[in-house]
Each structure stands twice: as structure tokens, then as C-alpha cells.
Amino acid sequence: METLVKTSAKKLERNACLSSDELQNMGVFPTNLQCFTYYNYVLYQKGNKRIILKPLPYNLFKVIRTYEFLPA
């Protein structure tokens, strides 16, 4: 007997809600920067991309913005 398993191809688009497990599976990890101390946002990275996420209840994150990081 064969079973077909479908995986959802979620992307890092604005307003997408992803769990922390989905982020790790996509290769997105938190940075060690604390530049958002006064705001309820976290900064994650994937290669040269930076992703600003808003933490939501139940271990979910909402994508606020993605941008390319250019070192100075």
C-alpha cells in the first residue's frame, strides 16, 4: 500500500505565519543581535537574507519584512 504525503511549500512572504519548526526546516535561524529591544519583533537570518518576525501565541511567527543584508 502506498501513501502520498504532501508537504506545504510555504514561503517567506509578508504576512505568512510559520511555526518555529517550519522556520528551522527552511534553514531560517535567529541572529544574536538585540536591536529590537523595545519592540516585539525578532530578527532571523537565512544566508544573506534577514527576516523580521513578530512572535505570536502557540509558537508561531508572522513575517513582517524580508530584506537582503549588505555588510558595510
mmCIF file as gemmi writes it, N, C-alpha and C atoms, coordinates in Angstrom:
data_model
loop_
_atom_site.group_PDB
_atom_site.id
_atom_site.type_symbol
_atom_site.label_atom_id
_atom_site.label_alt_id
_atom_site.label_comp_id
_atom_site.label_asym_id
_atom_site.label_entity_id
_atom_site.label_seq_id
_atom_site.pdbx_PDB_ins_code
_atom_site.Cartn_x
_atom_site.Cartn_y
_atom_site.Cartn_z
_atom_site.occupancy
_atom_site.B_iso_or_equiv
_atom_site.pdbx_formal_charge
_atom_site.auth_seq_id
_atom_site.auth_asym_id
_atom_site.pdbx_PDB_model_num
ATOM 1 N N . MET Axp A 1 ? 0.841 -1.174 0 1 0 ? 1 A 1
ATOM 2 C CA . MET Axp A 1 ? 0 0 0 1 0 ? 1 A 1
ATOM 3 C C . MET Axp A 1 ? 0.887 1.238 0 1 0 ? 1 A 1
ATOM 4 N N . GLU Axp A 2 ? 0.583 2.188 -0.865 1 0 ? 2 A 1
ATOM 5 C CA . GLU Axp A 2 ? 1.358 3.416 -0.971 1 0 ? 2 A 1
ATOM 6 C C . GLU Axp A 2 ? 0.614 4.561 -0.312 1 0 ? 2 A 1
ATOM 7 N N . THR Axp A 3 ? 1.382 5.463 0.261 1 0 ? 3 A 1
ATOM 8 C CA . THR Axp A 3 ? 0.812 6.642 0.892 1 0 ? 3 A 1
ATOM 9 C C . THR Axp A 3 ? 1.441 7.871 0.265 1 0 ? 3 A 1
ATOM 10 N N . LEU Axp A 4 ? 0.621 8.792 -0.125 1 0 ? 4 A 1
ATOM 11 C CA . LEU Axp A 4 ? 1.097 10.034 -0.694 1 0 ? 4 A 1
ATOM 12 C C . LEU Axp A 4 ? 1.135 11.08 0.406 1 0 ? 4 A 1
ATOM 13 N N . VAL Axp A 5 ? 2.31 11.651 0.625 1 0 ? 5 A 1
ATOM 14 C CA . VAL Axp A 5 ? 2.477 12.673 1.644 1 0 ? 5 A 1
ATOM 15 C C . VAL Axp A 5 ? 2.716 13.999 0.948 1 0 ? 5 A 1
ATOM 16 N N . LYS Axp A 6 ? 1.869 14.953 1.236 1 0 ? 6 A 1
ATOM 17 C CA . LYS Axp A 6 ? 2.031 16.275 0.655 1 0 ? 6 A 1
ATOM 18 C C . LYS Axp A 6 ? 2.638 17.198 1.702 1 0 ? 6 A 1
ATOM 19 N N . THR Axp A 7 ? 3.604 17.972 1.264 1 0 ? 7 A 1
ATOM 20 C CA . THR Axp A 7 ? 4.179 18.972 2.147 1 0 ? 7 A 1
ATOM 21 C C . THR Axp A 7 ? 3.794 20.341 1.62 1 0 ? 7 A 1
ATOM 22 N N . SER Axp A 8 ? 3.494 21.216 2.507 1 0 ? 8 A 1
ATOM 23 C CA . SER Axp A 8 ? 3.123 22.558 2.086 1 0 ? 8 A 1
ATOM 24 C C . SER Axp A 8 ? 4.386 23.345 1.771 1 0 ? 8 A 1
ATOM 25 N N . ALA Axp A 9 ? 4.38 24.029 0.669 1 0 ? 9 A 1
ATOM 26 C CA . ALA Axp A 9 ? 5.532 24.815 0.246 1 0 ? 9 A 1
ATOM 27 C C . ALA Axp A 9 ? 5.319 26.263 0.685 1 0 ? 9 A 1
ATOM 28 N N . LYS Axp A 10 ? 5.475 26.501 1.972 1 0 ? 10 A 1
ATOM 29 C CA . LYS Axp A 10 ? 5.313 27.856 2.483 1 0 ? 10 A 1
ATOM 30 C C . LYS Axp A 10 ? 6.564 28.654 2.174 1 0 ? 10 A 1
ATOM 31 N N . LYS Axp A 11 ? 6.364 29.923 1.932 1 0 ? 11 A 1
ATOM 32 C CA . LYS Axp A 11 ? 7.468 30.793 1.58 1 0 ? 11 A 1
ATOM 33 C C . LYS Axp A 11 ? 7.573 31.915 2.598 1 0 ? 11 A 1
ATOM 34 N N . LEU Axp A 12 ? 8.696 32.577 2.566 1 0 ? 12 A 1
ATOM 35 C CA . LEU Axp A 12 ? 8.923 33.71 3.455 1 0 ? 12 A 1
ATOM 36 C C . LEU Axp A 12 ? 8.346 34.978 2.838 1 0 ? 12 A 1
ATOM 37 N N . GLU Axp A 13 ? 7.048 35.006 2.709 1 0 ? 13 A 1
ATOM 38 C CA . GLU Axp A 13 ? 6.371 36.17 2.157 1 0 ? 13 A 1
ATOM 39 C C . GLU Axp A 13 ? 5.784 36.994 3.288 1 0 ? 13 A 1
ATOM 40 N N . ARG Axp A 14 ? 5.536 38.237 3.014 1 0 ? 14 A 1
ATOM 41 C CA . ARG Axp A 14 ? 4.956 39.127 4.02 1 0 ? 14 A 1
ATOM 42 C C . ARG Axp A 14 ? 3.602 38.586 4.483 1 0 ? 14 A 1
ATOM 43 N N . ASN Axp A 15 ? 3.342 38.666 5.789 1 0 ? 15 A 1
ATOM 44 C CA . ASN Axp A 15 ? 2.117 38.231 6.463 1 0 ? 15 A 1
ATOM 45 C C . ASN Axp A 15 ? 1.951 36.719 6.525 1 0 ? 15 A 1
ATOM 46 N N . ALA Axp A 16 ? 2.958 35.95 6.151 1 0 ? 16 A 1
ATOM 47 C CA . ALA Axp A 16 ? 2.882 34.486 6.285 1 0 ? 16 A 1
ATOM 48 C C . ALA Axp A 16 ? 3.113 34.125 7.747 1 0 ? 16 A 1
ATOM 49 N N . CYS Axp A 17 ? 2.345 33.174 8.255 1 0 ? 17 A 1
ATOM 50 C CA . CYS Axp A 17 ? 2.506 32.692 9.627 1 0 ? 17 A 1
ATOM 51 C C . CYS Axp A 17 ? 3.162 31.315 9.595 1 0 ? 17 A 1
ATOM 52 N N . LEU Axp A 18 ? 4.29 31.198 10.282 1 0 ? 18 A 1
ATOM 53 C CA . LEU Axp A 18 ? 5.064 29.964 10.286 1 0 ? 18 A 1
ATOM 54 C C . LEU Axp A 18 ? 5.396 29.573 11.721 1 0 ? 18 A 1
ATOM 55 N N . SER Axp A 19 ? 5.503 28.275 11.952 1 0 ? 19 A 1
ATOM 56 C CA . SER Axp A 19 ? 5.915 27.806 13.271 1 0 ? 19 A 1
ATOM 57 C C . SER Axp A 19 ? 7.442 27.796 13.334 1 0 ? 19 A 1
ATOM 58 N N . SER Axp A 20 ? 7.982 27.659 14.531 1 0 ? 20 A 1
ATOM 59 C CA . SER Axp A 20 ? 9.439 27.641 14.667 1 0 ? 20 A 1
ATOM 60 C C . SER Axp A 20 ? 10.04 26.405 14.004 1 0 ? 20 A 1
ATOM 61 N N . ASP Axp A 21 ? 9.313 25.288 14.006 1 0 ? 21 A 1
ATOM 62 C CA . ASP Axp A 21 ? 9.794 24.083 13.32 1 0 ? 21 A 1
ATOM 63 C C . ASP Axp A 21 ? 9.863 24.296 11.813 1 0 ? 21 A 1
ATOM 64 N N . GLU Axp A 22 ? 8.86 24.954 11.252 1 0 ? 22 A 1
ATOM 65 C CA . GLU Axp A 22 ? 8.871 25.242 9.812 1 0 ? 22 A 1
ATOM 66 C C . GLU Axp A 22 ? 10.03 26.167 9.462 1 0 ? 22 A 1
ATOM 67 N N . LEU Axp A 23 ? 10.309 27.142 10.315 1 0 ? 23 A 1
ATOM 68 C CA . LEU Axp A 23 ? 11.432 28.045 10.066 1 0 ? 23 A 1
ATOM 69 C C . LEU Axp A 23 ? 12.753 27.289 10.085 1 0 ? 23 A 1
ATOM 70 N N . GLN Axp A 24 ? 12.92 26.393 11.04 1 0 ? 24 A 1
ATOM 71 C CA . GLN Axp A 24 ? 14.161 25.619 11.114 1 0 ? 24 A 1
ATOM 72 C C . GLN Axp A 24 ? 14.307 24.7 9.913 1 0 ? 24 A 1
ATOM 73 N N . ASN Axp A 25 ? 13.211 24.099 9.466 1 0 ? 25 A 1
ATOM 74 C CA . ASN Axp A 25 ? 13.267 23.227 8.288 1 0 ? 25 A 1
ATOM 75 C C . ASN Axp A 25 ? 13.629 23.998 7.025 1 0 ? 25 A 1
ATOM 76 N N . MET Axp A 26 ? 13.29 25.293 6.985 1 0 ? 26 A 1
ATOM 77 C CA . MET Axp A 26 ? 13.618 26.132 5.84 1 0 ? 26 A 1
ATOM 78 C C . MET Axp A 26 ? 15.031 26.686 5.933 1 0 ? 26 A 1
ATOM 79 N N . GLY Axp A 27 ? 15.718 26.45 7.043 1 0 ? 27 A 1
ATOM 80 C CA . GLY Axp A 27 ? 17.078 26.96 7.217 1 0 ? 27 A 1
ATOM 81 C C . GLY Axp A 27 ? 17.118 28.379 7.738 1 0 ? 27 A 1
ATOM 82 N N . VAL Axp A 28 ? 16.058 28.811 8.414 1 0 ? 28 A 1
ATOM 83 C CA . VAL Axp A 28 ? 15.977 30.163 8.968 1 0 ? 28 A 1
ATOM 84 C C . VAL Axp A 28 ? 16.254 30.075 10.461 1 0 ? 28 A 1
ATOM 85 N N . PHE Axp A 29 ? 17.276 30.819 10.92 1 0 ? 29 A 1
ATOM 86 C CA . PHE Axp A 29 ? 17.682 30.762 12.314 1 0 ? 29 A 1
ATOM 87 C C . PHE Axp A 29 ? 17.777 32.161 12.905 1 0 ? 29 A 1
ATOM 88 N N . PRO Axp A 30 ? 17.605 32.293 14.216 1 0 ? 30 A 1
ATOM 89 C CA . PRO Axp A 30 ? 17.697 33.618 14.835 1 0 ? 30 A 1
ATOM 90 C C . PRO Axp A 30 ? 19.112 34.161 14.818 1 0 ? 30 A 1
ATOM 91 N N . THR Axp A 31 ? 19.218 35.474 14.731 1 0 ? 31 A 1
ATOM 92 C CA . THR Axp A 31 ? 20.516 36.13 14.844 1 0 ? 31 A 1
ATOM 93 C C . THR Axp A 31 ? 20.761 36.403 16.32 1 0 ? 31 A 1
ATOM 94 N N . ASN Axp A 32 ? 21.971 36.741 16.656 1 0 ? 32 A 1
ATOM 95 C CA . ASN Axp A 32 ? 22.307 37.04 18.046 1 0 ? 32 A 1
ATOM 96 C C . ASN Axp A 32 ? 22.231 38.529 18.349 1 0 ? 32 A 1
ATOM 97 N N . LEU Axp A 33 ? 21.641 39.283 17.442 1 0 ? 33 A 1
ATOM 98 C CA . LEU Axp A 33 ? 21.529 40.726 17.642 1 0 ? 33 A 1
ATOM 99 C C . LEU Axp A 33 ? 20.327 41.056 18.513 1 0 ? 33 A 1
ATOM 100 N N . GLN Axp A 34 ? 20.477 42.05 19.338 1 0 ? 34 A 1
ATOM 101 C CA . GLN Axp A 34 ? 19.376 42.506 20.172 1 0 ? 34 A 1
ATOM 102 C C . GLN Axp A 34 ? 19.006 43.932 19.789 1 0 ? 34 A 1
ATOM 103 N N . CYS Axp A 35 ? 18.755 44.156 18.507 1 0 ? 35 A 1
ATOM 104 C CA . CYS Axp A 35 ? 18.475 45.516 18.042 1 0 ? 35 A 1
ATOM 105 C C . CYS Axp A 35 ? 17.001 45.888 18.18 1 0 ? 35 A 1
ATOM 106 N N . PHE Axp A 36 ? 16.164 44.939 18.517 1 0 ? 36 A 1
ATOM 107 C CA . PHE Axp A 36 ? 14.739 45.218 18.643 1 0 ? 36 A 1
ATOM 108 C C . PHE Axp A 36 ? 14.307 45.11 20.11 1 0 ? 36 A 1
ATOM 109 N N . THR Axp A 37 ? 15.098 45.682 21.006 1 0 ? 37 A 1
ATOM 110 C CA . THR Axp A 37 ? 14.819 45.52 22.429 1 0 ? 37 A 1
ATOM 111 C C . THR Axp A 37 ? 13.5 46.148 22.842 1 0 ? 37 A 1
ATOM 112 N N . TYR Axp A 38 ? 13.117 47.238 22.24 1 0 ? 38 A 1
ATOM 113 C CA . TYR Axp A 38 ? 11.907 47.95 22.648 1 0 ? 38 A 1
ATOM 114 C C . TYR Axp A 38 ? 10.683 47.56 21.829 1 0 ? 38 A 1
ATOM 115 N N . TYR Axp A 39 ? 10.858 46.715 20.871 1 0 ? 39 A 1
ATOM 116 C CA . TYR Axp A 39 ? 9.749 46.289 20.025 1 0 ? 39 A 1
ATOM 117 C C . TYR Axp A 39 ? 9.534 44.792 20.171 1 0 ? 39 A 1
ATOM 118 N N . ASN Axp A 40 ? 8.351 44.339 19.86 1 0 ? 40 A 1
ATOM 119 C CA . ASN Axp A 40 ? 8.028 42.926 19.984 1 0 ? 40 A 1
ATOM 120 C C . ASN Axp A 40 ? 8.319 42.205 18.659 1 0 ? 40 A 1
ATOM 121 N N . TYR Axp A 41 ? 9.55 42.341 18.156 1 0 ? 41 A 1
ATOM 122 C CA . TYR Axp A 41 ? 9.958 41.696 16.917 1 0 ? 41 A 1
ATOM 123 C C . TYR Axp A 41 ? 11.257 40.944 17.152 1 0 ? 41 A 1
ATOM 124 N N . VAL Axp A 42 ? 11.514 39.936 16.339 1 0 ? 42 A 1
ATOM 125 C CA . VAL Axp A 42 ? 12.782 39.218 16.384 1 0 ? 42 A 1
ATOM 126 C C . VAL Axp A 42 ? 13.388 39.212 14.994 1 0 ? 42 A 1
ATOM 127 N N . LEU Axp A 43 ? 14.709 39.111 14.935 1 0 ? 43 A 1
ATOM 128 C CA . LEU Axp A 43 ? 15.425 39.142 13.667 1 0 ? 43 A 1
ATOM 129 C C . LEU Axp A 43 ? 16.011 37.76 13.396 1 0 ? 43 A 1
ATOM 130 N N . TYR Axp A 44 ? 15.641 37.178 12.267 1 0 ? 44 A 1
ATOM 131 C CA . TYR Axp A 44 ? 16.136 35.866 11.861 1 0 ? 44 A 1
ATOM 132 C C . TYR Axp A 44 ? 16.937 36.035 10.586 1 0 ? 44 A 1
ATOM 133 N N . GLN Axp A 45 ? 17.707 35.006 10.223 1 0 ? 45 A 1
ATOM 134 C CA . GLN Axp A 45 ? 18.532 35.091 9.018 1 0 ? 45 A 1
ATOM 135 C C . GLN Axp A 45 ? 18.504 33.783 8.248 1 0 ? 45 A 1
ATOM 136 N N . LYS Axp A 46 ? 18.674 33.908 6.956 1 0 ? 46 A 1
ATOM 137 C CA . LYS Axp A 46 ? 18.844 32.76 6.064 1 0 ? 46 A 1
ATOM 138 C C . LYS Axp A 46 ? 19.837 33.198 4.998 1 0 ? 46 A 1
ATOM 139 N N . GLY Axp A 47 ? 21.093 32.809 5.179 1 0 ? 47 A 1
ATOM 140 C CA . GLY Axp A 47 ? 22.138 33.264 4.268 1 0 ? 47 A 1
ATOM 141 C C . GLY Axp A 47 ? 22.322 34.767 4.395 1 0 ? 47 A 1
ATOM 142 N N . ASN Axp A 48 ? 22.193 35.488 3.29 1 0 ? 48 A 1
ATOM 143 C CA . ASN Axp A 48 ? 22.305 36.943 3.308 1 0 ? 48 A 1
ATOM 144 C C . ASN Axp A 48 ? 20.965 37.634 3.514 1 0 ? 48 A 1
ATOM 145 N N . LYS Axp A 49 ? 19.895 36.862 3.656 1 0 ? 49 A 1
ATOM 146 C CA . LYS Axp A 49 ? 18.577 37.446 3.884 1 0 ? 49 A 1
ATOM 147 C C . LYS Axp A 49 ? 18.347 37.635 5.372 1 0 ? 49 A 1
ATOM 148 N N . ARG Axp A 50 ? 17.697 38.722 5.723 1 0 ? 50 A 1
ATOM 149 C CA . ARG Axp A 50 ? 17.278 38.966 7.099 1 0 ? 50 A 1
ATOM 150 C C . ARG Axp A 50 ? 15.763 39.022 7.106 1 0 ? 50 A 1
ATOM 151 N N . ILE Axp A 51 ? 15.159 38.434 8.122 1 0 ? 51 A 1
ATOM 152 C CA . ILE Axp A 51 ? 13.703 38.338 8.21 1 0 ? 51 A 1
ATOM 153 C C . ILE Axp A 51 ? 13.274 38.9 9.556 1 0 ? 51 A 1
ATOM 154 N N . ILE Axp A 52 ? 12.405 39.892 9.538 1 0 ? 52 A 1
ATOM 155 C CA . ILE Axp A 52 ? 11.85 40.447 10.765 1 0 ? 52 A 1
ATOM 156 C C . ILE Axp A 52 ? 10.533 39.734 11.02 1 0 ? 52 A 1
ATOM 157 N N . LEU Axp A 53 ? 10.429 39.112 12.202 1 0 ? 53 A 1
ATOM 158 C CA . LEU Axp A 53 ? 9.257 38.317 12.563 1 0 ? 53 A 1
ATOM 159 C C . LEU Axp A 53 ? 8.601 38.871 13.808 1 0 ? 53 A 1
ATOM 160 N N . LYS Axp A 54 ? 7.293 38.73 13.864 1 0 ? 54 A 1
ATOM 161 C CA . LYS Axp A 54 ? 6.537 39.104 15.059 1 0 ? 54 A 1
ATOM 162 C C . LYS Axp A 54 ? 6.089 37.819 15.744 1 0 ? 54 A 1
ATOM 163 N N . PRO Axp A 55 ? 6.509 37.588 16.994 1 0 ? 55 A 1
ATOM 164 C CA . PRO Axp A 55 ? 6.08 36.377 17.7 1 0 ? 55 A 1
ATOM 165 C C . PRO Axp A 55 ? 4.579 36.404 17.976 1 0 ? 55 A 1
ATOM 166 N N . LEU Axp A 56 ? 3.937 35.27 17.758 1 0 ? 56 A 1
ATOM 167 C CA . LEU Axp A 56 ? 2.515 35.102 18.017 1 0 ? 56 A 1
ATOM 168 C C . LEU Axp A 56 ? 2.338 33.985 19.039 1 0 ? 56 A 1
ATOM 169 N N . PRO Axp A 57 ? 1.159 33.851 19.624 1 0 ? 57 A 1
ATOM 170 C CA . PRO Axp A 57 ? 0.935 32.734 20.551 1 0 ? 57 A 1
ATOM 171 C C . PRO Axp A 57 ? 1.081 31.377 19.855 1 0 ? 57 A 1
ATOM 172 N N . TYR Axp A 58 ? 1.266 30.344 20.646 1 0 ? 58 A 1
ATOM 173 C CA . TYR Axp A 58 ? 1.368 28.959 20.181 1 0 ? 58 A 1
ATOM 174 C C . TYR Axp A 58 ? 2.576 28.726 19.292 1 0 ? 58 A 1
ATOM 175 N N . ASN Axp A 59 ? 3.684 29.424 19.596 1 0 ? 59 A 1
ATOM 176 C CA . ASN Axp A 59 ? 4.952 29.198 18.914 1 0 ? 59 A 1
ATOM 177 C C . ASN Axp A 59 ? 4.882 29.482 17.409 1 0 ? 59 A 1
ATOM 178 N N . LEU Axp A 60 ? 4.115 30.479 17.025 1 0 ? 60 A 1
ATOM 179 C CA . LEU Axp A 60 ? 4.015 30.904 15.631 1 0 ? 60 A 1
ATOM 180 C C . LEU Axp A 60 ? 4.695 32.254 15.451 1 0 ? 60 A 1
ATOM 181 N N . PHE Axp A 61 ? 5.121 32.52 14.221 1 0 ? 61 A 1
ATOM 182 C CA . PHE Axp A 61 ? 5.762 33.782 13.893 1 0 ? 61 A 1
ATOM 183 C C . PHE Axp A 61 ? 5.14 34.327 12.61 1 0 ? 61 A 1
ATOM 184 N N . LYS Axp A 62 ? 4.91 35.631 12.584 1 0 ? 62 A 1
ATOM 185 C CA . LYS Axp A 62 ? 4.363 36.299 11.396 1 0 ? 62 A 1
ATOM 186 C C . LYS Axp A 62 ? 5.482 37.085 10.729 1 0 ? 62 A 1
ATOM 187 N N . VAL Axp A 63 ? 5.648 36.893 9.432 1 0 ? 63 A 1
ATOM 188 C CA . VAL Axp A 63 ? 6.695 37.585 8.681 1 0 ? 63 A 1
ATOM 189 C C . VAL Axp A 63 ? 6.271 39.037 8.475 1 0 ? 63 A 1
ATOM 190 N N . ILE Axp A 64 ? 7.087 39.945 8.972 1 0 ? 64 A 1
ATOM 191 C CA . ILE Axp A 64 ? 6.818 41.378 8.808 1 0 ? 64 A 1
ATOM 192 C C . ILE Axp A 64 ? 7.542 41.911 7.579 1 0 ? 64 A 1
ATOM 193 N N . ARG Axp A 65 ? 8.816 41.551 7.44 1 0 ? 65 A 1
ATOM 194 C CA . ARG Axp A 65 ? 9.601 42.08 6.327 1 0 ? 65 A 1
ATOM 195 C C . ARG Axp A 65 ? 10.806 41.188 6.076 1 0 ? 65 A 1
ATOM 196 N N . THR Axp A 66 ? 11.193 41.046 4.823 1 0 ? 66 A 1
ATOM 197 C CA . THR Axp A 66 ? 12.44 40.376 4.462 1 0 ? 66 A 1
ATOM 198 C C . THR Axp A 66 ? 13.28 41.342 3.637 1 0 ? 66 A 1
ATOM 199 N N . TYR Axp A 67 ? 14.587 41.273 3.824 1 0 ? 67 A 1
ATOM 200 C CA . TYR Axp A 67 ? 15.483 42.135 3.05 1 0 ? 67 A 1
ATOM 201 C C . TYR Axp A 67 ? 16.849 41.479 2.93 1 0 ? 67 A 1
ATOM 202 N N . GLU Axp A 68 ? 17.618 41.925 1.942 1 0 ? 68 A 1
ATOM 203 C CA . GLU Axp A 68 ? 18.972 41.435 1.72 1 0 ? 68 A 1
ATOM 204 C C . GLU Axp A 68 ? 19.921 42.217 2.617 1 0 ? 68 A 1
ATOM 205 N N . PHE Axp A 69 ? 20.793 41.52 3.31 1 0 ? 69 A 1
ATOM 206 C CA . PHE Axp A 69 ? 21.775 42.14 4.188 1 0 ? 69 A 1
ATOM 207 C C . PHE Axp A 69 ? 23.046 42.403 3.417 1 0 ? 69 A 1
ATOM 208 N N . LEU Axp A 70 ? 23.498 43.641 3.419 1 0 ? 70 A 1
ATOM 209 C CA . LEU Axp A 70 ? 24.757 44.023 2.76 1 0 ? 70 A 1
ATOM 210 C C . LEU Axp A 70 ? 25.728 44.492 3.836 1 0 ? 70 A 1
ATOM 211 N N . PRO Axp A 71 ? 26.812 43.756 4.056 1 0 ? 71 A 1
ATOM 212 C CA . PRO Axp A 71 ? 27.762 44.182 5.074 1 0 ? 71 A 1
ATOM 213 C C . PRO Axp A 71 ? 28.435 45.5 4.706 1 0 ? 71 A 1
ATOM 214 N N . ALA Axp A 72 ? 28.737 46.291 5.709 1 0 ? 72 A 1
ATOM 215 C CA . ALA Axp A 72 ? 29.34 47.607 5.478 1 0 ? 72 A 1
ATOM 216 C C . ALA Axp A 72 ? 30.81 47.503 5.153 1 0 ? 72 A 1
